[in-house]
Amino acid sequence: MKIKRRIIMEKYYRKAAFLGILISVLWVIFVNTQPFSDFAYYDGLARQIALGGPWGDTYTSVGYPIVLGFVYKIFGSSLVSAKIFNLTLTFINYILFYKILKKADLAEKKRRFIYGLFVAFPSNIFYNSVLAVEILFTTILLLMTFLYFYDVRYKYILIGILTAAGAMVKPFFIVFPFLIFMVELCLKMKFWVVLKHSITVFIISAIAISPWLYRNTKLLGQFTFISNNSGIVLYVNNNSQNKYGMWMDARNVHDSIVKKTEYINANATEKNRMLSSAARKWIGSHPAKFVQLGFKRLFITYIGFSEIDYSFNGANINPVFKFIFSFYAYAARYLVFIPALIMIAVYSVIVIKKFFNKKPVDRYLIYNLICFYMFAVVYFVSEGQPRYSFPCTFTLVYFFSCFMERTNFVRSVKNVKL
């Protein structure tokens, strides 16, 4: 009976998960999203991999197309297979998040509120019809979070392997060992233990990712990282012609490096290094402009827009239905994310004070806080898109619950316990 309770979700959570999956299935059935831009590229590469073709070039990360390619190989190369795969991952995410919340030191009412909001959050529904990397990446992140909060044998070795898997989807994720380091440092663990854990994760992730680095290096004849698009991302998002912190044509940058003969004749790795060098040089000479663009990128990612428009592409949706669900998606985003961001700022100050006063901090709170900053720093420096906020949904929902809790306690002249 005890084992059964560990496996089966409690009634409330089970009903919430069932309702979330039901709505997601209905969304996939009635909203026939067609892939475009990056999503069309992932679909095309996955079909190529399923047929035994090459696993892409070195330009962009191909973790998601590789996994999707295996799905296509087993179940057939169709959008239906891809969307069923998304639904499966979403269900796994519901289970993982439930297990994570059960381990967190939360009041049951707050735990239920967080879970219900997470399941009902619009992006957790409409992303199921989009061939994006975000759901798979979130599954990896939640699985790592689950492992971190539970006493699992070889915990840090498994987290290291998953760090490599996450980096294959989003290369910046290779910095996850630093998150472990910061979280455990804030939890006042012995420094040598903190160092051992973070170094273990880093070494295992480096070993796990090394076959792919070898493959890329062999292709180009010089050391090449997971992908070669970090330079172009940094370059087009950090220049004097970029006004909004969004993607632009690299050729429109003043005295653009992409028009020069040296760049044109270079291979992908050399181009990446040239672009990165030019971007860093510009950042160093324009610090104020860089900071402005950074905050614009964060605004775009967390507040400015909703990614629901991705799911309407080619779907021929009734305009009335489109308006209603768009309103729901935008309203949920603003009403949840803005208070959550305020609470992140508030708790950042509280945690810093507690750290210097040598007072304990809640493990789940500090994990969520540092996890958010890990993503935010990357987006601040490189690129902002609405869909980049998706992996942070579980974190932002948590901080929104803190906002609701704090405002309720303020009204009753009580304090919120960390």
Stockholm file with secondary structure:
# STOCKHOLM 1.0

chainA/1-418         MKIKRRIIMEKYYRKAAFLGILISVLWVIFVNTQPFSDFAYYDGLARQIALGGPWGDTYTSVGYPIVLGFVYKIFGSSLVSAKIFNLTLTFINYILFYKILKKADLAEKKRRFIYGLFVAFPSNIFYNSVLAVEILFTTILLLMTFLYFYDVRYKYILIGILTAAGAMVKPFFIVFPFLIFMVELCLKMKFWVVLKHSITVFIISAIAISPWLYRNTKLLGQFTFISNNSGIVLYVNNNSQNKYGMWMDARNVHDSIVKKTEYINANATEKNRMLSSAARKWIGSHPAKFVQLGFKRLFITYIGFSEIDYSFNGANINPVFKFIFSFYAYAARYLVFIPALIMIAVYSVIVIKKFFNKKPVDRYLIYNLICFYMFAVVYFVSEGQPRYSFPCTFTLVYFFSCFMERTNFVRSVKNVKL
#=GR chainA/1-418 SS CHHHHHHSCCHHHHHHHHHHHHHHHHHHHHCCCCCCHHHHHHHHHHHHHHTTCCCCCSSSCCHHHHHHHHHHHHHCSSHHHHHHHHHHHHHHHHHHHHHHHHHSCCCHHHHHHHHHHHHHCHHHHHGGGSCCSHHHHHHHHHHHHHHHHSCCTTHHHHHHHHHHHHHHHSGGGGGHHHHHHHHHHHTTCCHHHHHHHHHHHHHHHHHHHHHHHHHHHHHHTSCCCSCSCHHHHHHHHSSTTCSSSSCCCGGGSTTCGGGSHHHHTSCHHHHHHHHHHHHHHHHHHCHHHHHHHHHHHHHIIIIICCGGGGGGTTCCCCHHHHHHHHHHHHHHHHHHHHHHHHHHHHHHHHHHHHHHTTCCCCHHHHHHHHHHHHHHHHHHHSCCCGGGGGGGHHHHHHHHHHHHHHHHHHHTTCCCCC
#=GC SS_cons         CHHHHHHSCCHHHHHHHHHHHHHHHHHHHHCCCCCCHHHHHHHHHHHHHHTTCCCCCSSSCCHHHHHHHHHHHHHCSSHHHHHHHHHHHHHHHHHHHHHHHHHSCCCHHHHHHHHHHHHHCHHHHHGGGSCCSHHHHHHHHHHHHHHHHSCCTTHHHHHHHHHHHHHHHSGGGGGHHHHHHHHHHHTTCCHHHHHHHHHHHHHHHHHHHHHHHHHHHHHHTSCCCSCSCHHHHHHHHSSTTCSSSSCCCGGGSTTCGGGSHHHHTSCHHHHHHHHHHHHHHHHHHCHHHHHHHHHHHHHIIIIICCGGGGGGTTCCCCHHHHHHHHHHHHHHHHHHHHHHHHHHHHHHHHHHHHHHTTCCCCHHHHHHHHHHHHHHHHHHHSCCCGGGGGGGHHHHHHHHHHHHHHHHHHHTTCCCCC
//
